[in-house]
């Protein structure tokens, strides 16, 4: 019954992703660099200090950013590029919140653009679980094929969730396809381990007693190589 529930959940998830309307989410756009044009004799030239009450303006004039300043004395059409520096050039102490703000990225749209790629991923993950069960763990036994299909279905569900989070199914991926596949599968494996631990806690048993959980170690090691290589080959073939 558990395997049938996982298979049904996988079919429902694939159908939901397929019928998800593309116009409900906005396309991902990279952040645009903002420049400001100010008079030449203003206080924002190089070497001048910022006003005391200019916290909002300081967010636009960052260290090392070039801004075009208009020449009001000679000609209004002539512009000059200067480097605007901050008021404090001394090295600062490490701040964890500032570091976290720098690595923040805008949220990716929860959308599937490349549906054939998603179907290929599902096929590879199902084939991976069945191959590990048939060729390695249970040694030519067809009795455990059902449990392998259930394990593969759960892995595919977690892969779809991780792929939506990382933007793995977009036409313009946010990073290198190989690294994107690697990061997505690492997230998938983390979710799979969390599911196994949760089931063990609820049922008051040890982890690894179920037939599907016996496949997790080989799924992690073989799947990392498989999905990262597959995504790199697919990107090269598509380009």
N, C-alpha and C positions, 0 to 999 in steps of 0.2 A: 504493500500500500504506500509506503514511503517513497519508493522508486516511481510509482505512478504519479504521485503528487508532484514530485520534482519534474517529471516529464511534462505534466500538464502546466505547471508554472512556467517552464521554459517556453512552451508553445504560446501561452498567453502573453509573456513578455515580448517575444518576437513579433507577434501580431500587433501588440500595442505600439511598439517602436515603428513598425511598418506603416501603420495608419496614423502616426503622429503628424499633425500638419506642420509643414515647414514654415508657414507664415506667422506662427504664434511666437516665435523667438526671433530676436534680432541677430544679425550676423556679427561675428566677432570682428572688431576693428581695433587695430593697434592704437595706443595713445598717441595723440598729435602733440608735437612740441610747440609750445606757445612762445611767441616773441612779442616784444613791446617796443614801440617807437616813441621816444621821448625827446624833448628839446635838448639841444647841446648844452645849454647853460643850466640844466637841471641838476639836482643833487645826486642823480644816479650815475654820473660819470665815474670813471675809474679814479680812485683816490679820494672820493668824497664819501662821507658817512651817510647812512640811512637815517631818516627821521626817527625819533623815538617811538612815535605811535604809527608805525608802518608795518605791522605784523602781516597784514593781508597782502601788501605789496611785496614783501620779502619772499613770499612763496613763488612769485613769478620771476624774480631776479636771483637765480641760483648761482653758486660758485662755478665759474668757468663757462657760463652761458654767454653767447655773443648776442648783443642787442644792437639794433641800428638806431642811431641818434641823428636827428635832422639838424642841419646847420642853419640856425636862425640868423646868424650874423651876416654870412656871405650870400648864400643862396638857399632857398627853401627846398629845391629839388635835390641838392647834394646831401648824401647820407654817409655817415662814418660808422664803422664797426669798432666797438670797444668791448673789452672784457670787464664785466661788472663783478666786483668782488664783494664778499660779505664784510660785515663790520668786524667780525671776529675771525681772524685767519689762524689763530693758535690751535694746535691739535687738541681735540677733545678726548675725554675719557670714553670708554666703551659704554654704549647704551643699548640694552637689549631691545627696547621698544623701537628705537630708530632702525635697528637692523631688521626687525620683523616688518616694519613698514616698507623698507626698500624691496623686499622680496615678494611683496603682495602683488598679485596679478589680477586683472579684471576677470570676473566669472565667465567661463565659457558657456556657450549655449547648449542646452540639453537637447541636441538634435543629431539625427543620423542622416548624413548626406550620402555616404557610400554604402548602400544596402548590400551589394554583392560582397564587399569586404567583410561585413558583419556575418554573413552566411558562411563564408570561407572560414572565418575564425571559429564559428560554432562547429563546423565540420571537423576542423583540426583538433579542437579540444575533446570532442566526443571520440574521435579516432585515437587520441592520445590515451584516454582513460581505458578504452576497450583493449588497446594494444598492450598496455602495461599489465592489465588483469589477465589477458589470455596468454601472453608470451612470457611474462616474468613471474608474476606473483602466484597465479593459480595453475600455471603450466598445462596448457592445452585443455582446460576444463571449460566446457560450454555452460556449466551449471551456474557460474558466477557472471555471465554476460549481463543479466538483468541488473545486478548490483553495480556493475561497471557503467552501464548506461545511466543509471540513477546518479552515480557520482559525477559522470561527465555532464549531465544536465545541470546539476548544482554548480559545477565549475563554470558552465556557460552563463548561468544567471549572474554569478558574481563577476564574470568578465564583462558582461554588458553594463552592469552598474559601475564598475571601475572605468570602463571605456567612456561612458557618458561623463564621468567626473573629469577625466584627463583630456577629453576631446579627441578620442582615438578614431572616431568615425566621421570626422569632418573632412571636407575636401582640402582645406588648408590647415594642416595640423600645427599646433603651437610649437613643436620642437622636432628634432630629427626623428624620422619614422622608426629607426632601430631603437633609439632610447625611449621613444614613446611606447613601443611595444613592451620593452623591458620594464618600464615604470608601471605600466598598466597591469602586467602580469604579477609584479611584486605586490601591488595592491590587492589583486585577486587572491594570491596565496595568503596574504595577511587576513583577508576576510574569511577564507576557507578555514584557517586555523582557529579563528575566533568562533566560527560556527561549530567546529568540532569540540572546542572547549566548552561552549555553552551547552551543547547536547550532553556532554559528559557530566556537567554540573547538575543539569536538570534530572538526568536519569540515575545519578549517583553511581557512576561506573568509571573505569579507566579509559583514557583516550587510546584508540587503536583497536578496539575489540570488534567494531563493525567491519564488514568486508570493504566498504568504500573507503574507510579511513586508513586501511592498509596501503592504499595507493598514493597517499598524500606525499610521502618523501620522494618517490620517483616522479610524481606530477610536478613537484617544485623544481627539481633539478633538470629534468628533460624539458619541461614547459618553458623555462627561462630561455634556453637555447632555441627552442622551436619557434616561439612567438616573436622573439627579437629578430631572428634570421628571416622568418616569413614576412614580417613587416618591411624589412630592408629590401628584400627581393621584390616585393609587390610595389614598393615606391620606385625602384629602379625600372621595373617593367612598365609602370604607368607613365613615367617621364620619358 
